[in-house]
């Protein structure tokens, strides 16, 4: 199995189930709408009757925005940011809820019925929550240690006489951190796939099996994830270039449309990575089911017993009186 096999098979799963990307994009847009509602209401209350709008609409002036945020009638920052935080948490809960159904749909050779999709979601919800908690703890600790070590190395390099050394070491450190964190993502993506497709109740077993599989085929898996990440970077760069070159600052509708197209395209590489995980599970982690063939009994040849002649029948003859001996 090579990178092309993983990439092509994973992309094929995504293309067969394009509706999942659309529904996740719609979910993200809906939750974002609710999360920014408080900020939008506060901004409308002031900017609809103020000259602030004239200073913000043509070009975004951060000084004006900060001045707007600190005005007492705009509302506290907590009232603006907490709804966004709540809906962000709700989005992660929705991800944990619906991802099992997506894994099941990717592994299926036919269009997964709606009943089976939601059945898989409900059966694996608590399992996914546990995996996400474990992944968050492990990845948070490792990321903190890696960034701290990178900062210490860069700070130490700043004492040298080479001016480019701190920058080079910082970029190298960030590249290493990216590779390590991508490896951790592969690990837990495979754990999620194994939990759903193997119907594994004990998530620790899926995490352990995924850990071994990740480092057994780290080259092909890491290469596939890097390619999909590069595609995401290309989508982002192209979208930002189009936005800056073709969309004027006063054209809010076009800016909104371009932003949503960028967000939709960025979902494709992430779902592609899920397809890569499912493809790898099917090819390397799936335990083949051996068909049990019925064992035909071997006929036992029994030697016939020797024939024994029946005994002569005993008849009851009349008693013969004894003969008298002559004197």
C-alpha positions in Angstrom: 0.0 0.0 0.0 1.4 3.4 -1.0 0.5 7.1 -0.6 -1.4 7.1 -3.9 -3.5 4.2 -2.8 -4.4 5.8 0.5 -5.0 9.2 -1.1 -7.1 7.9 -4.0 -9.2 5.5 -1.9 -9.8 8.2 0.8 -10.8 10.8 -1.9 -13.1 8.3 -3.5 -14.9 7.9 -0.1 -15.3 11.6 0.1 -16.7 12.0 -3.4 -19.2 9.2 -2.8 -20.5 11.0 0.3 -20.3 14.7 -0.6 -23.5 15.3 1.4 -21.6 15.0 4.7 -19.4 18.0 3.8 -22.5 20.1 2.9 -24.3 19.3 6.1 -21.2 20.1 8.3 -20.7 23.4 6.5 -24.4 24.2 7.1 -24.1 23.3 10.7 -21.0 25.4 11.1 -22.7 28.4 9.4 -25.8 28.0 11.6 -23.9 27.9 14.9 -21.7 30.8 13.8 -24.9 32.8 13.1 -26.2 32.2 16.7 -22.7 32.7 18.2 -22.3 36.2 16.7 -25.8 37.3 17.2 -25.0 39.2 20.4 -22.1 41.1 18.9 -24.2 41.9 15.8 -27.1 43.3 17.9 -24.7 45.5 19.9 -23.0 46.8 16.8 -26.2 47.6 15.1 -27.5 49.5 18.1 -24.6 51.9 17.9 -23.4 52.0 14.3 -26.9 52.4 12.8 -27.1 55.8 14.5 -23.4 56.9 14.6 -20.6 58.0 12.3 -18.6 55.0 13.3 -20.1 53.1 10.3 -18.6 55.6 7.9 -15.1 55.0 9.4 -15.4 51.2 9.4 -17.1 50.2 6.2 -14.6 51.5 3.5 -11.6 50.1 5.3 -11.5 48.2 8.6 -10.0 50.6 11.2 -9.0 48.6 14.2 -8.7 51.7 16.4 -12.3 52.5 15.7 -13.3 48.9 16.4 -11.5 48.9 19.8 -13.0 52.2 20.7 -16.4 50.8 19.8 -15.9 47.7 22.0 -15.0 49.7 25.1 -18.1 52.0 24.9 -20.4 51.3 27.9 -23.5 51.1 25.8 -22.0 48.5 23.6 -22.1 45.9 26.4 -19.5 43.9 28.3 -17.0 41.8 26.5 -18.3 38.7 28.2 -21.7 39.2 26.8 -20.1 39.4 23.3 -17.7 36.5 23.6 -19.4 34.0 25.8 -22.2 33.1 23.3 -19.5 32.4 20.6 -17.7 30.2 23.1 -20.8 28.3 24.0 -21.7 27.6 20.4 -18.0 26.6 19.6 -18.3 24.0 22.4 -21.7 22.9 20.9 -20.0 22.5 17.5 -17.4 20.1 19.0 -20.2 18.1 20.7 -21.9 17.9 17.3 -18.6 16.7 15.7 -18.4 13.9 18.4 -22.1 13.1 17.7 -22.0 12.9 13.9 -18.5 11.7 13.1 -19.3 8.0 13.9 -22.0 8.0 11.3 -19.5 9.5 8.8 -17.0 6.8 9.5 -19.7 4.2 9.0 -20.8 5.8 5.7 -17.2 5.9 4.4 -16.7 2.2 5.2 -20.0 1.2 3.6 -20.0 0.1 0.0 -23.5 1.5 -0.5 -25.4 4.6 0.5 -25.8 4.3 4.2 -29.4 4.5 5.2 -30.4 7.4 7.6 -31.4 4.9 10.3 -28.0 3.2 10.3 -26.2 6.6 10.3 -28.0 7.8 13.4 -27.7 4.4 15.0 -24.0 4.5 14.6 -23.9 8.1 16.0 -25.9 7.2 19.1 -24.0 4.0 19.8 -20.5 5.7 19.6 -21.2 9.1 21.2 -19.8 8.4 24.6 -16.9 6.5 23.1 -16.0 9.5 20.9 -16.3 11.9 23.9 -13.8 9.8 25.8 -11.4 9.6 22.8 -11.6 13.4 22.4 -10.9 14.0 26.1 -7.9 11.7 26.0 -6.6 13.2 22.7 -7.1 16.7 24.1 -5.0 15.9 27.2 -2.2 14.1 25.4 -2.0 16.6 22.5 -2.2 19.6 24.8 0.6 18.4 27.1 2.9 17.5 24.1 2.1 20.7 22.3 2.9 22.8 25.4 6.2 21.0 25.9 7.2 21.3 22.2 6.5 25.1 22.0 8.2 25.7 25.3 11.3 23.8 24.1 11.2 25.7 20.8 11.1 29.0 22.6 13.9 28.1 24.8 16.1 27.0 21.9 15.3 30.2 20.0 16.1 32.3 23.0 19.4 30.5 23.6 20.2 30.9 19.9 19.6 34.7 20.2 22.8 34.9 22.3 24.9 33.8 19.3 26.5 36.1 16.8 24.6 34.6 13.8 21.6 36.8 13.2 19.7 34.3 11.0 20.2 31.4 13.5 17.2 32.1 15.8 14.8 32.5 12.8 16.1 29.3 11.1 15.8 27.3 14.4 12.3 28.7 15.0 11.1 27.7 11.5 12.8 24.3 11.9 11.1 23.8 15.3 7.7 24.8 14.0 8.1 22.2 11.1 9.0 19.5 13.7 6.0 20.5 15.8 3.8 20.3 12.8 5.0 16.8 12.0 4.6 15.6 15.6 1.1 17.0 16.0 0.1 15.6 12.6 1.3 12.2 13.8 -0.9 12.5 16.9 -3.9 13.4 14.8 -3.3 10.3 12.7 -3.1 8.2 15.8 -6.5 9.4 17.2 -8.2 9.4 13.7 -7.3 5.7 13.4 -8.5 5.2 17.0 -11.9 6.7 16.1 -12.1 4.6 13.0 -11.4 1.4 14.9 -13.9 2.3 17.6 -16.7 2.7 15.1 -15.9 0.1 12.5 -14.8 -2.6 15.0 -17.6 -1.7 17.4 -15.1 -1.5 20.2 -16.5 -0.7 23.5 -13.2 -0.3 25.3 -11.7 2.7 23.6 -8.3 2.0 25.3 -8.0 -1.0 23.0 -8.7 1.1 19.9 -6.2 3.7 21.1 -3.5 1.0 21.6 -4.1 -0.6 18.3 -4.1 2.7 16.5 -0.8 3.7 18.2 0.9 0.5 16.9 -0.6 0.9 13.4 0.4 4.6 13.2 4.1 3.9 13.8 4.0 0.7 11.7 3.1 2.7 8.6 4.1 6.2 9.7 5.7 7.1 6.3 2.6 6.4 4.2 0.1 7.9 6.6 2.1 11.0 7.4 2.8 11.6 3.7 -0.9 11.3 2.9 -1.9 13.7 5.6 0.8 16.2 4.5 -0.5 16.1 1.0 -4.1 16.8 2.1 -2.9 19.6 4.4 -1.0 21.1 1.4 -4.3 21.0 -0.6 -6.0 22.9 2.3 -3.2 25.5 2.2 -3.6 25.9 -1.5 -7.4 26.4 -1.1 -6.8 29.0 1.7 -4.1 30.9 -0.3 -6.2 31.0 -3.5 -9.3 32.1 -1.6 -7.5 34.9 0.2 -5.9 36.1 -3.1 -9.3 36.2 -4.8 -10.8 38.0 -1.8 -8.0 40.7 -1.7 -7.8 41.2 -5.5 -11.4 40.9 -6.7 -13.6 41.8 -3.7 -13.9 45.4 -2.7 -14.1 46.4 0.9 -17.6 47.8 0.4 -18.9 44.6 -1.3 -20.0 42.7 1.8 -22.1 40.2 0.0 -19.2 39.1 -2.3 -16.9 39.0 0.8 -19.4 36.7 2.6 -19.8 34.4 -0.4 -16.0 34.1 -0.9 -15.5 33.4 2.8 -18.1 30.7 2.8 -16.6 29.1 -0.3 -13.2 29.1 1.4 -14.6 27.5 4.5 -16.5 24.9 2.4 -13.3 24.0 0.5 -11.3 23.8 3.7 -13.7 21.0 4.9 -12.7 18.8 2.0 -9.1 18.1 3.1 -10.3 17.3 6.6 -12.9 14.9 5.4 -10.3 13.5 3.1 -8.1 12.7 6.0 -11.0 10.8 7.6 -11.3 8.9 4.4 -7.6 8.1 4.5 -8.0 6.7 8.1 -10.9 4.5 7.1 -9.1 3.3 4.0 -6.0 2.4 6.1 -8.2 0.6 8.7 -9.8 -1.5 6.0 -6.5 -2.5 4.4 -4.3 -2.9 7.5 -6.4 -3.0 10.7 -9.4 -5.0 9.7 -9.3 -8.5 11.1 -10.3 -10.9 8.2 -13.3 -13.0 9.0 -12.5 -16.7 8.3 -15.5 -18.6 6.9 -16.2 -21.6 9.0 -16.6 -24.7 6.9 -18.7 -27.5 8.3 -16.7 -30.6 9.1 -18.1 -33.7 7.5 -17.9 -36.6 9.8 -15.6 -39.4 8.7 -17.5 -42.6 8.2 -16.4 -45.2 10.7 -16.3 -48.8 9.3 -17.5 -51.2 11.9 -16.3 -54.8 11.5 -19.3 -57.3 11.7 -19.3 -59.4 14.8 -18.6 -63.1 14.2 -21.8 -65.2 13.9 -22.2 -67.5 16.9 -24.6 -70.4 16.4 -27.6 -70.4 18.6 -27.5 -73.0 21.3 -29.8 -76.0 20.9 -33.1 -75.6 22.6 -33.6 -77.4 25.9 -36.8 -79.4 25.9 -38.5 -80.7 29.1 -38.6 -84.6 28.5 -40.5 -86.8 31.0 -38.5 -88.3 33.8 -37.4 -91.9 33.2 -37.8 -94.1 36.2 -34.7 -95.8 37.3 -34.4 -99.5 36.5 -34.3 -102.0 39.3 -31.3 -104.1 39.6 -32.2 -107.9 40.0 -31.2 -109.5 43.3 
